[in-house]
């Protein structure tokens, strides 16, 4: 195995799992499936927003502690770190995310979330695990329990981390800034999974190389000179200027970025004015920029600023009324799955789960701050795979145009939990065991 030979001198060879091991692992998974489903439903019923995951973190810490891990809480906010050592060997880190979204659930499930809370702005919002983090935590917990129970199958160190604030971004960066790789064993590999809203349950999807995008949030304040709606010639209308700017921004990707480079600019919010007959003094735009390479990321920022300032000049505004730009510091870097690690794990999982159950999927323009763990120096190989969670009959119906599958972040997103959990634990534990090697 090239990766381990190049990076881990302590491992002489990696063996393929024998049938006895598969039987033992599968038996463990089958015996614990009901308890994991209960855990999933508990997590789904009691979601917490980004940076407020106190109870969820405590639950994850308790599970790790009961599984024999040495547990530390409060890393980078509500982050949890569990370490389980089992002799000499490599170190593998497995990450889950903790947080939920400000979404009112509309699934009709008997265990649907009815949680209401106040967000950071004091607004009352519903809270829902609409991105599958409850599924991630359950698979993570099950994998930790399996590895603890079957220590005769591996040697080395496993580090399980529960990360806050993935949905808002910033949680991974906060854990790293709080000494994740200094206070705890530095991993040789870092793994994660993510629920898929378009992949059939019992399947695993993988992407080699760029898998998810840079995601950056920008707020633009466009200024003008307000006045009476009956006398527009005496004003410099920021509403018209904002409308022109929104349309001009759409030319960046189509005309200023190479067609071979993925990029998206989305203006998701526009606000300004108080009444239909009053031309306001300013309008605010909020937008996201998505890309894979850091060069395209910076190009999008620069071109947006140039267009906005150019439009202000063309409207006759003086420099003191040029647009102002604010970029949210909690950016999400693009996720690059190490090709060698991903390829080897995909090949192993095809043997473990079956050729048809492990499929290559397309990269997406969504963001995932799991990417932060692969951007440290020296580099650590990381890989995130997709976990199918949609019933086969719904996949077929969607392909036939009979229905539309709810996407991640939808109030109607409802994974087929039990088989997805079993597949997730089977796949993640197999990946960890493969990287740790066998004592046999």
C-alpha positions in Angstrom: 0.0 0.0 0.0 1.8 3.0 -1.3 0.5 5.6 1.1 1.4 3.7 4.2 4.8 2.7 2.9 5.6 6.3 2.1 4.4 7.8 5.3 4.3 5.1 8.0 7.5 3.0 8.4 5.9 1.2 11.3 3.6 -0.8 9.1 5.1 -3.6 7.0 2.1 -4.6 5.2 -1.7 -4.3 5.1 -3.8 -7.4 5.0 -7.2 -7.8 3.4 -9.9 -8.5 6.0 -10.6 -12.2 6.4 -14.1 -13.6 6.3 -14.0 -14.3 10.1 -13.4 -10.6 10.7 -16.1 -9.5 8.4 -18.5 -11.8 10.1 -17.5 -10.5 13.6 -17.8 -6.9 12.5 -21.1 -7.4 10.8 -22.5 -9.2 13.8 -21.5 -6.3 16.0 -23.2 -3.9 13.6 -26.4 -6.0 13.5 -26.6 -6.3 17.3 -26.3 -2.5 17.8 -28.4 -1.3 14.9 -31.5 -0.7 17.1 -29.7 1.3 19.7 -28.0 3.4 17.0 -31.4 4.1 15.5 -32.6 5.3 18.9 -29.6 7.6 19.2 -30.3 9.0 15.7 -33.9 9.8 16.6 -32.8 11.4 19.9 -30.3 13.6 18.0 -32.9 14.5 15.3 -35.5 15.5 17.9 -33.1 17.8 19.8 -31.0 19.8 17.4 -28.8 22.8 18.3 -27.6 25.7 16.1 -24.0 26.4 15.3 -21.9 27.5 18.2 -24.7 26.4 20.7 -24.1 22.6 20.5 -23.6 22.2 24.3 -26.0 19.3 25.0 -25.2 17.6 21.7 -21.4 17.8 22.5 -22.0 16.4 26.0 -23.9 13.4 24.5 -21.0 12.7 22.1 -18.5 13.0 24.9 -20.5 10.6 27.0 -20.6 8.0 24.3 -16.8 8.2 23.7 -16.1 8.0 27.4 -18.3 4.9 27.8 -16.3 3.4 24.9 -13.0 3.7 26.7 -11.7 6.9 25.0 -9.9 9.6 26.9 -12.2 12.5 26.3 -11.6 16.3 26.3 -14.4 18.8 25.9 -14.4 22.5 25.0 -11.9 22.5 22.1 -12.6 25.3 19.8 -16.0 26.0 21.5 -18.1 22.9 22.0 -15.7 20.6 20.2 -15.0 17.2 21.7 -11.8 15.1 21.2 -11.6 11.4 22.2 -8.3 9.4 22.0 -8.1 5.7 22.1 -4.6 4.2 22.0 -3.9 0.5 21.2 -0.2 0.0 20.9 2.3 1.3 18.3 1.1 2.2 14.8 -0.5 5.0 12.7 -3.0 7.6 13.9 -6.3 8.0 12.2 -8.7 10.8 13.0 -12.5 10.5 12.3 -14.6 13.7 12.4 -18.3 14.4 12.8 -20.1 17.7 12.9 -22.6 18.6 15.6 -24.7 21.5 14.5 -28.2 21.9 12.9 -29.8 24.5 10.7 -32.4 27.3 11.4 -35.1 25.4 9.5 -38.7 24.5 10.6 -39.1 20.8 9.9 -41.8 19.6 7.6 -41.2 15.9 7.2 -44.1 14.5 9.2 -41.8 12.1 11.0 -43.0 10.9 14.4 -39.6 12.1 15.8 -39.6 15.4 13.9 -37.9 18.3 15.6 -40.2 20.9 17.1 -37.4 22.9 18.6 -37.6 26.6 18.6 -34.8 28.9 19.7 -33.4 32.4 19.2 -30.7 32.9 16.7 -27.7 35.2 17.2 -29.9 38.2 16.1 -32.5 37.4 18.7 -35.0 36.1 16.1 -37.0 33.0 17.0 -36.3 30.2 14.5 -37.1 26.5 14.1 -34.1 24.1 14.3 -33.7 21.0 12.2 -31.0 18.5 11.3 -31.7 19.1 7.6 -28.1 18.3 6.5 -27.7 14.9 8.0 -25.4 15.8 10.9 -27.5 13.6 13.2 -26.7 10.7 10.8 -23.0 11.6 10.8 -22.9 11.6 14.6 -24.6 8.3 14.9 -22.3 6.6 12.4 -19.3 8.2 14.2 -20.6 6.9 17.5 -21.1 3.4 16.2 -17.7 3.3 14.6 -16.1 4.4 17.9 -17.9 1.7 19.7 -17.0 -1.0 17.2 -13.3 0.0 17.2 -13.3 -0.1 21.0 -14.9 -3.5 21.2 -12.7 -5.1 18.5 -9.3 -3.9 19.5 -7.8 -7.3 18.6 -8.2 -6.3 15.0 -6.0 -3.2 15.0 -3.1 -1.3 16.6 -2.3 2.3 16.6 -4.3 5.3 17.8 -7.7 6.6 16.8 -8.8 10.2 17.5 -12.5 10.9 17.2 -13.5 14.6 17.1 -16.9 16.1 17.2 -16.7 19.5 15.6 -19.0 22.5 16.2 -20.2 25.1 13.7 -19.9 23.4 10.3 -23.0 25.0 9.0 -21.8 28.5 9.8 -18.2 27.5 9.1 -15.5 28.3 11.5 -15.7 25.2 13.8 -12.8 23.3 12.2 -10.7 26.4 12.2 -11.5 27.1 15.8 -10.5 23.5 16.9 -7.2 23.8 15.0 -6.5 27.2 16.5 -7.2 25.7 19.9 -4.4 23.2 19.5 -6.1 20.2 18.0 -3.0 18.9 16.4 -0.7 20.0 19.2 -2.6 18.9 22.3 -3.6 15.6 20.8 -1.9 12.9 18.6 -1.4 14.4 15.2 -3.1 12.2 12.7 -1.6 10.5 9.6 -5.0 10.5 8.0 -8.3 12.3 8.6 -11.7 10.8 7.5 -15.3 12.0 7.4 -18.6 11.2 5.7 -21.5 13.3 4.5 -25.1 12.3 4.0 -26.2 12.4 0.3 -29.7 13.5 -0.7 -29.4 12.0 -4.1 -27.6 8.7 -3.6 -29.4 5.5 -3.0 -29.3 4.1 0.6 -26.8 1.3 1.1 -24.4 3.0 -1.3 -21.2 5.0 -0.7 -20.0 7.7 -3.1 -16.5 9.0 -3.5 -14.8 11.9 -5.3 -11.0 12.1 -5.9 -9.5 15.6 -5.8 -11.7 18.6 -5.5 -15.0 17.5 -4.0 -16.6 20.7 -2.6 -16.1 24.4 -3.2 -14.6 27.5 -1.6 -17.6 29.3 -0.2 -17.3 33.0 0.7 -20.1 35.4 1.9 -20.0 39.1 0.9 -22.2 41.9 1.9 -22.2 45.0 -0.4 -23.6 48.4 0.6 -24.5 50.4 -2.5 -24.9 54.1 -1.8 -26.9 56.7 -3.7 -28.6 60.0 -3.1 -32.2 59.5 -2.0 -35.3 61.7 -2.5 -38.9 61.8 -3.7 -40.1 59.1 -6.1 -41.8 61.8 -8.2 -38.4 63.6 -8.8 -36.0 60.8 -9.7 -33.8 63.2 -11.7 -32.8 64.9 -8.5 -31.5 61.6 -7.0 -29.0 58.9 -7.7 -31.2 55.9 -7.2 -29.3 53.0 -5.4 -32.2 50.6 -6.2 -31.6 51.0 -9.9 -27.9 50.9 -9.3 -28.3 47.6 -7.3 -30.4 46.1 -10.0 -27.8 46.9 -12.7 -25.0 45.6 -10.5 -26.8 42.3 -9.9 -27.1 41.7 -13.6 -23.5 42.8 -14.3 -22.3 40.3 -11.7 -23.7 37.5 -13.7 -21.2 38.2 -16.5 -18.3 37.4 -14.3 -18.6 33.6 -14.5 -19.8 33.6 -18.1 -17.3 36.1 -19.5 -14.4 36.6 -17.1 -13.6 33.1 -15.7 -12.3 30.3 -17.8 -15.1 27.8 -18.8 -12.8 25.1 -17.5 -12.9 26.6 -14.0 -16.1 26.0 -11.9 -17.4 29.2 -10.3 -20.8 30.5 -9.0 -21.9 34.0 -7.9 -25.3 34.1 -6.2 -27.0 37.2 -4.9 -29.3 35.8 -2.3 -30.6 38.9 -0.6 -31.4 42.5 -1.5 -32.8 45.0 0.9 -33.3 48.7 1.0 -35.9 51.5 1.2 -38.9 52.1 3.4 -41.8 53.0 1.1 -42.7 52.8 -2.6 -42.5 56.6 -3.2 -39.2 57.2 -1.5 -35.9 56.7 -3.2 -33.5 55.5 -0.4 -29.9 56.5 0.2 -28.6 52.9 0.2 -29.3 49.3 -0.7 -27.6 46.2 0.7 -26.8 43.0 -1.3 -25.7 39.7 0.2 -24.1 37.1 -2.0 -22.0 34.0 -2.0 -19.0 33.2 -4.2 -18.1 29.6 -4.9 -15.0 28.2 -6.6 -12.4 25.4 -6.3 -9.1 27.1 -6.7 -7.8 29.9 -4.5 -6.9 31.8 -7.7 -10.5 31.8 -8.9 -11.7 32.7 -5.4 -9.6 35.9 -5.3 -10.5 36.7 -8.9 -14.3 36.6 -8.1 -13.7 39.0 -5.1 -11.6 41.4 -7.2 -14.0 41.4 -10.2 -17.1 42.0 -8.0 -15.4 45.0 -6.4 -14.4 46.4 -9.7 -17.9 46.1 -11.2 -19.5 47.7 -8.1 -17.2 50.6 -8.0 -17.4 51.1 -11.8 -21.2 51.3 -11.6 -20.9 53.9 -8.8 -18.6 56.0 -11.0 -20.9 55.6 -14.0 -23.8 56.9 -11.8 -21.9 60.0 -11.0 -21.3 59.2 -7.3 -18.3 60.7 -5.6 -15.6 58.5 -4.0 -17.1 58.9 -0.5 -20.2 57.1 -1.8 -18.5 54.2 -3.5 -19.8 50.8 -2.4 -18.5 49.2 0.8 -17.6 45.5 1.0 -17.7 43.1 3.9 -16.5 39.5 3.6 -17.4 37.1 6.4 -14.2 35.9 8.0 -15.6 32.4 8.5 -14.9 31.3 4.9 -15.1 27.7 3.9 -12.1 26.5 1.8 -12.5 24.0 -1.0 -12.4 20.4 0.0 -9.6 18.4 -1.8 -9.8 14.7 -1.2 -6.3 13.2 -1.4 -6.4 11.2 -4.6 -4.2 8.4 -3.5 -5.9 7.9 -0.1 -9.4 8.2 -1.7 -8.5 5.7 -4.5 -7.2 3.1 -2.1 -10.2 3.4 0.2 -12.6 3.2 -2.7 -11.0 0.0 -4.0 -11.1 -1.5 -0.5 -14.7 -0.5 0.1 -15.7 -2.1 -3.2 -14.4 -5.4 -1.9 -16.0 -4.8 1.5 -19.4 -3.6 0.4 -19.6 -4.8 -3.2 -18.7 -3.2 -6.5 -22.1 -1.8 -7.2 -22.4 -0.2 -3.8 -19.4 2.0 -4.1 -19.7 4.6 -6.9 -17.8 7.6 -8.1 -19.9 10.7 -8.0 -19.5 14.3 -9.2 -18.0 17.1 -7.2 -20.4 19.8 -6.0 -20.3 23.5 -5.3 -21.5 23.2 -1.7 -19.0 23.9 1.1 -17.6 21.8 4.0 -15.1 23.1 6.4 -13.7 19.6 6.9 -11.4 20.9 4.2 -9.5 22.8 6.9 -7.9 19.6 8.3 -6.1 19.1 4.9 -4.7 22.6 4.7 -2.3 22.4 7.7 1.5 22.2 7.2 2.9 19.6 6.8 0.0 18.3 4.8 -2.2 15.5 6.1 -4.1 13.3 3.6 -7.9 13.7 4.1 -10.9 12.1 2.5 -14.7 12.6 2.9 -17.1 10.2 1.3 -20.8 10.4 0.6 -23.3 8.2 2.4 -26.5 7.3 0.4 -29.7 7.9 2.3 -32.5 7.8 -0.2 -35.0 4.9 -0.7 -34.4 3.1 -4.1 -38.0 3.6 -5.2 -37.7 7.3 -4.7 -34.5 7.4 -6.8 -36.3 5.6 -9.6 -39.4 7.9 -9.3 -37.2 11.0 -9.4 -35.4 9.7 -12.5 -38.8 9.1 -14.2 -39.8 12.7 -13.4 -42.5 11.6 -11.0 -41.1 13.6 -8.0 -38.3 15.9 -6.9 -36.0 14.7 -4.2 -35.7 17.2 -1.3 -32.2 18.5 -1.2 -29.9 18.9 1.8 -31.1 21.9 3.9 -34.7 21.2 2.8 -37.4 21.2 5.5 -38.6 17.9 3.9 -35.3 16.1 3.9 -35.7 12.7 5.7 -33.0 10.1 5.3 -33.7 6.4 5.4 -31.9 6.2 8.7 -31.5 2.6 9.8 -29.8 1.1 6.7 -27.8 4.3 6.1 -26.4 4.0 9.6 -25.4 0.4 9.2 -23.7 1.1 5.8 -22.0 4.2 7.3 -20.6 2.2 10.3 -19.6 -0.6 8.0 -17.8 1.7 5.6 -16.1 4.0 8.1 -14.9 1.2 10.4 -13.5 -0.7 7.4 -11.7 2.5 6.3 -10.2 3.0 9.7 -9.2 -0.6 10.1 -7.6 -0.6 6.7 -5.4 2.4 7.5 -4.5 1.1 10.9 -3.5 -2.3 9.6 -4.0 -5.7 11.2 -2.2 -7.3 14.1 -2.8 -10.8 12.6 
